[in-house]
Amino acid sequence: MTEQVFLETTPLNALDRCDRCGAQAYVRAILLTGGELMFCAHHGKEYAEKLKTVAAKIQDETQKLVESK
């Protein structure tokens, strides 16, 4: 439960990097096995269907890319 609270209250930031290409991460997946994966928007979209089958929780912050300032 502590991990879920932490996940929901901690936004991704510029230090969080995509595990596939190293770009800024906008998607975090907490796996059913307890691991964690982070992806940029591109790779998050590419792997979205597969992640749904292995993730306990997916934090998607890709809306940050289209928000106006």
Summary of the structure (lengths in Angstrom):
residues: 69
radius of gyration: 11.7
end to end distance: 33.7
largest distance: 37.9
contacts: 165
relative contact order: 0.22
helix: 36%
strand: 25%
